[in-house]
Amino acid sequence: MKKRIITYVKNITGTLFILLVTGLCMLLFMNGTLGYETNPLRWNLHNEGPYVFYENDSTVSVNYIQGNKKEGFSVAKKEYPINNSVEVNSHFVLDNTEFTIPLDFSFETPKAMYSDGNKIIAISDIESNYKTFRDFLLTHKVIDTNLEWIFGEGHLVLVGDFVDRGDSTTQLLWFIYSLEQQAKKQGGKVHFILGNHELKNLQGNFKSTTQKYRAVANILEKQLFDLYSENSFLGKWLTSKNTIEVINGYVFVHGGLHPSIAKTPYTLEEINEQVKTSYRKGYYPKKEKQLLTSTKTGIAWYRGYFKENLSEEEVTAPIKQFKAKAVVVGHTIQNKVKELFNGKVIAIDVKHPEDYQKSWPAKKSEGLLIENNTCYRILSDGERVML
């Protein structure tokens, strides 16, 4: 009897060990992580903001959350005429820092094509991790320690999914907006290419939004949708952005280019305009006009380079349509920045560190540098590796 019990325990232990090892191997193979040790500061909402809303055609209100859960919350609100110069501050609780942002109430739709030979740094899928993004830009000398733009006439390309899943969404979006204003003054450019999660937020789909922002909306006496509606400054700014651009011969798009695009007469401008018509409309299958916007073939959603058995010709055809060398995509997570299809596809979505949570295995940010027609994988320690 004793032998049977020992044998039984051994078998159970062995089986559990094999399942554990198999699970860990699958986790690593799928570039997954196990989160642990969440920093409680993620729920500190004191000085959270700013949240800027249009009160009417000539006035905005700037709102900051004050207080705490124990003593109660309040909203510090001040109104400003739009024709005045307005500055707001964004506070980052994790390291108790803040930065100032002057507001410009005119929003221009960016061009869809650029050709100047200047350096490009691209990164994607930061997922609301302000510190991670900020520190990466510091390392690669896009900004200095005062968070000032020092990248000259370079292009900083953000290839979508900078919102959701994390707890620094507001700080991150204001930081991007601030960099955009600074870059303009030096002849540089910040390109915010919208991904499927930006589109989800604009369309009112907040499935991946953390509980923090549900609390923020409640304290502001608003709905989550209001945070990015046309009545909010950030919502209005986001809807001015493109979902596809060509910069110095490279197509930048969050998901990818379905081969069927090559069978259409679409220009870059027409693609951007058609997708923009869906910015405020949740997707549902339609008989017409779904190639660019569906959750399977749409340019912000497509995963065909990684999930379908595509030929190089199918991959290359839509790239050639835009007279480009390659397409740079995020959306589908990789273990490192890499080239596929003989360099026609450059995949840059990696798992980045989270601001408020540690993970195993520890992740490190990566991005893409394009300089003098050469592509480099750039790492969080400043190293660059030629692709």
C-alpha positions in Angstrom: 0.0 0.0 0.0 2.8 2.4 0.9 4.6 1.6 -2.3 1.4 2.4 -4.3 1.0 5.7 -2.6 4.7 6.6 -3.2 4.3 5.6 -6.9 1.1 7.6 -7.2 2.6 10.7 -5.7 5.6 10.4 -8.0 3.4 10.1 -11.0 1.3 13.1 -10.0 4.4 15.1 -9.2 6.0 14.1 -12.5 2.9 15.0 -14.5 2.6 18.4 -12.8 6.3 19.1 -13.5 5.9 18.2 -17.1 2.8 20.4 -17.4 4.6 23.3 -15.7 7.6 23.0 -18.0 5.3 22.7 -21.1 3.4 25.8 -19.9 6.5 27.8 -19.4 7.9 26.7 -22.8 4.6 27.8 -24.5 4.7 31.1 -22.6 8.2 31.8 -23.8 7.5 30.6 -27.4 4.5 33.0 -27.6 6.6 35.9 -26.2 4.3 36.0 -23.1 5.1 37.1 -19.6 3.9 36.4 -16.0 3.2 39.7 -14.1 4.1 40.1 -10.5 4.7 42.8 -7.8 2.3 45.5 -8.9 3.3 48.9 -7.7 0.3 50.4 -5.7 1.1 53.9 -7.0 -0.8 52.8 -10.2 -4.0 53.7 -8.2 -2.8 57.0 -6.9 -5.1 59.5 -8.8 -4.0 62.7 -7.0 -3.0 65.3 -9.7 -4.1 62.9 -12.4 -4.6 64.7 -15.7 -5.1 67.0 -17.4 -8.4 66.2 -19.0 -9.3 69.0 -21.4 -12.8 69.3 -22.8 -14.5 71.8 -25.1 -17.3 73.6 -23.1 -18.4 75.5 -26.3 -16.9 76.8 -29.5 -14.7 79.3 -27.7 -13.9 77.8 -24.3 -12.2 74.7 -22.9 -12.1 73.4 -19.4 -8.9 71.9 -17.9 -9.5 69.3 -15.3 -7.3 67.6 -12.7 -8.3 65.0 -10.2 -7.4 65.8 -6.6 -7.6 63.7 -3.4 -7.6 60.0 -2.6 -9.9 57.1 -2.0 -9.8 57.4 1.8 -10.6 61.1 2.0 -12.5 61.4 -1.2 -11.8 62.9 -4.7 -12.6 66.2 -6.2 -11.9 67.8 -9.6 -10.0 71.0 -10.0 -11.5 72.7 -13.0 -10.6 75.9 -14.8 -11.9 77.4 -18.0 -9.9 79.2 -20.7 -10.8 81.0 -23.9 -9.5 79.0 -26.9 -7.9 82.2 -28.4 -5.6 82.5 -25.4 -2.3 80.7 -24.9 -3.1 77.8 -22.6 -0.5 75.6 -20.8 -1.2 72.4 -18.9 0.9 70.1 -16.8 1.0 66.3 -16.7 2.1 64.6 -13.6 3.7 61.1 -13.5 3.2 59.7 -10.1 5.7 56.8 -10.3 8.8 59.1 -10.2 6.9 62.3 -9.1 7.8 64.2 -12.3 5.8 66.4 -14.5 6.1 68.2 -17.8 4.4 71.3 -19.3 2.4 71.3 -22.6 1.3 74.4 -24.5 -2.0 73.7 -26.3 -2.5 74.5 -30.0 -6.2 74.3 -30.8 -5.7 73.9 -34.5 -5.4 70.3 -35.7 -3.9 69.5 -39.2 -4.1 66.2 -40.9 -0.5 65.1 -41.6 0.7 64.3 -45.1 0.7 60.7 -46.2 4.1 60.7 -47.9 7.6 62.1 -46.9 10.8 61.9 -48.8 13.8 63.8 -47.3 16.4 61.2 -46.4 16.4 62.1 -42.7 16.8 59.5 -40.0 13.8 57.4 -38.8 13.3 55.8 -35.4 10.1 53.7 -35.2 8.6 51.9 -32.2 5.2 50.3 -31.6 2.8 48.8 -29.1 3.9 50.8 -26.0 0.5 50.1 -24.5 0.2 53.0 -22.1 3.7 52.8 -20.6 4.9 56.3 -20.4 8.2 55.7 -18.5 9.2 52.9 -20.8 8.7 55.1 -23.9 10.3 58.1 -22.3 13.4 56.2 -21.2 13.8 54.6 -24.6 13.8 58.0 -26.3 16.3 59.3 -23.7 18.7 56.4 -24.5 18.5 56.9 -28.2 18.9 60.7 -28.0 15.5 61.7 -29.3 15.0 63.8 -26.2 17.3 65.1 -23.4 16.8 64.8 -19.7 14.5 67.9 -19.7 12.2 66.0 -22.2 13.2 68.4 -24.9 13.4 67.2 -28.6 17.0 66.8 -29.7 16.4 64.7 -32.8 16.6 67.6 -35.2 14.9 66.9 -38.5 14.5 63.2 -37.8 11.3 61.3 -38.0 9.9 59.6 -34.9 7.3 57.1 -36.0 4.9 55.6 -33.5 3.3 52.5 -35.2 0.1 52.3 -33.2 -1.2 50.8 -29.9 0.1 53.3 -27.5 -3.2 53.1 -25.5 -4.9 50.4 -23.4 -3.6 47.7 -21.1 -1.4 50.1 -19.0 -2.0 52.8 -16.5 -0.1 55.8 -18.0 -2.3 56.4 -21.0 -3.0 60.1 -20.2 0.7 60.9 -19.5 1.8 59.1 -22.6 -0.6 60.8 -25.0 0.2 64.3 -23.6 3.9 63.4 -24.0 3.5 62.4 -27.6 1.5 65.6 -28.2 4.3 67.7 -26.6 7.0 66.0 -28.7 5.0 66.7 -31.8 4.9 70.4 -31.1 8.6 70.5 -30.2 9.7 68.5 -33.3 7.9 71.0 -35.6 10.0 73.8 -34.4 13.2 72.0 -35.4 12.0 70.7 -38.7 11.5 67.2 -37.3 8.3 65.1 -37.3 6.4 62.9 -34.9 4.2 60.5 -36.9 1.4 58.9 -34.7 0.1 56.1 -36.9 -3.1 54.9 -35.3 -3.4 51.2 -34.4 -6.4 49.0 -33.7 -6.5 50.0 -30.0 -6.5 53.7 -30.8 -9.4 53.0 -33.1 -11.2 50.9 -30.4 -11.0 53.8 -28.0 -12.3 56.3 -30.6 -15.1 53.9 -31.4 -16.1 53.3 -27.7 -14.6 49.8 -27.3 -12.8 49.9 -23.9 -12.5 46.1 -23.3 -8.7 46.5 -22.9 -8.8 49.7 -20.8 -7.7 49.3 -17.2 -9.9 49.9 -14.2 -8.0 53.1 -13.5 -9.6 55.0 -16.4 -13.1 53.7 -15.5 -12.5 55.4 -12.1 -11.1 58.5 -13.7 -14.3 58.8 -15.9 -16.5 58.3 -12.9 -14.7 61.0 -10.8 -14.9 63.4 -13.8 -18.7 62.5 -13.9 -18.3 61.3 -17.5 -18.4 58.1 -19.4 -15.2 56.4 -20.7 -16.2 57.4 -24.2 -16.1 61.0 -23.2 -12.3 60.9 -22.6 -11.7 60.5 -26.4 -14.8 62.0 -27.9 -14.9 64.9 -30.3 -15.6 67.1 -27.2 -12.2 66.2 -25.7 -8.9 67.8 -26.8 -7.1 64.4 -27.0 -10.0 62.9 -28.9 -10.0 65.7 -31.5 -6.2 65.4 -31.8 -6.3 61.6 -32.3 -8.9 61.8 -35.1 -6.6 64.1 -37.1 -4.0 61.2 -37.4 -3.4 58.8 -40.2 -3.4 55.0 -40.3 -0.8 54.7 -43.1 2.1 56.8 -44.2 5.2 56.3 -46.4 8.4 57.8 -45.1 11.6 57.7 -47.1 10.5 54.7 -49.0 9.0 52.7 -46.1 5.3 52.0 -45.5 4.4 52.4 -41.9 1.1 50.8 -40.8 0.1 49.1 -37.6 -1.3 45.8 -38.9 -0.2 45.3 -42.5 -1.2 45.4 -46.1 -3.6 42.7 -47.3 -2.6 41.4 -50.8 -6.0 42.5 -52.2 -5.0 46.2 -51.7 -2.8 45.7 -54.8 -5.9 45.0 -56.9 -7.5 48.4 -56.0 -6.7 51.9 -57.3 -6.4 53.3 -53.7 -3.8 56.0 -53.1 -2.4 56.6 -49.6 -4.7 59.6 -49.2 -7.7 57.6 -50.2 -6.9 54.8 -47.7 -6.5 57.3 -44.9 -9.7 59.0 -45.8 -11.7 55.8 -46.0 -10.4 54.4 -42.7 -11.1 57.8 -41.1 -14.7 57.5 -41.9 -14.7 54.5 -39.4 -12.9 56.3 -36.6 -16.2 57.0 -34.8 -18.1 53.9 -36.0 -17.7 50.5 -34.4 -16.8 47.8 -37.0 -19.4 45.3 -38.1 -19.2 43.2 -41.3 -20.5 45.0 -44.4 -20.8 43.9 -48.0 -18.8 46.8 -49.3 -15.8 48.8 -48.2 -14.6 46.4 -45.5 -11.1 45.5 -46.9 -9.4 48.4 -45.2 -11.5 48.5 -42.0 -12.4 45.0 -41.0 -10.9 43.3 -38.0 -9.3 40.7 -40.3 -8.1 42.5 -43.4 -8.1 46.1 -42.2 -4.7 47.9 -42.2 -4.8 48.4 -38.5 -5.7 44.7 -37.8 -4.2 42.5 -40.5 -1.9 39.7 -39.3 -1.4 37.9 -42.6 2.4 38.1 -42.6 2.5 35.9 -39.5 -0.7 33.8 -39.8 -1.2 33.1 -43.5 0.8 31.2 -46.1 1.6 34.2 -48.3 4.0 34.2 -51.2 6.6 36.9 -51.5 4.8 38.2 -54.5 1.6 38.6 -52.5 3.5 40.5 -49.8 5.4 42.7 -52.3 2.5 43.7 -54.6 0.8 46.3 -52.3 4.3 47.6 -51.2 5.1 48.3 -54.9 1.8 50.0 -55.3 3.1 52.8 -53.0 6.6 52.7 -54.6 8.1 51.6 -51.4 10.9 49.2 -50.4 9.3 47.5 -47.4 6.5 47.7 -44.9 7.0 48.3 -41.2 4.4 46.8 -38.9 3.5 46.4 -35.2 0.4 44.6 -33.9 1.7 41.0 -33.9 4.2 40.4 -31.1 7.7 39.1 -31.9 10.7 38.1 -29.7 12.8 40.8 -31.4 12.6 43.4 -34.2 13.2 41.4 -37.3 12.9 41.2 -41.1 10.6 38.8 -42.9 10.1 37.9 -46.6 13.6 38.9 -47.6 13.4 42.3 -45.9 10.0 43.3 -47.4 8.3 43.2 -44.0 9.9 44.6 -40.8 8.1 43.5 -37.6 8.7 45.8 -34.6 6.1 44.8 -32.0 8.0 43.4 -29.0 6.8 43.1 -25.4 7.9 46.2 -23.5 8.4 46.6 -19.8 5.3 47.9 -17.9 5.5 51.0 -15.8 3.7 49.6 -12.7 4.3 45.9 -12.8 7.3 43.6 -13.0 7.2 40.5 -15.2 9.0 37.3 -15.8 10.9 36.9 -18.0 11.9 40.6 -17.8 11.3 42.4 -21.0 13.4 45.1 -22.7 12.2 47.6 -25.3 13.4 47.5 -28.9 12.8 49.7 -31.9 13.9 50.3 -35.5 16.4 52.8 -36.8 16.6 53.6 -40.5 19.7 55.6 -41.4 21.4 56.0 -44.8 19.1 53.3 -46.3 20.3 50.8 -43.6 17.9 49.3 -41.0 19.0 48.6 -37.5 17.4 46.9 -34.5 17.9 49.4 -31.6 18.0 48.1 -28.0 17.1 49.5 -24.6 20.8 49.9 -23.7 21.5 52.0 -26.8 23.1 49.2 -28.8 22.2 49.0 -32.5 22.3 45.8 -34.5 22.1 45.8 -38.3 19.2 43.8 -39.7 
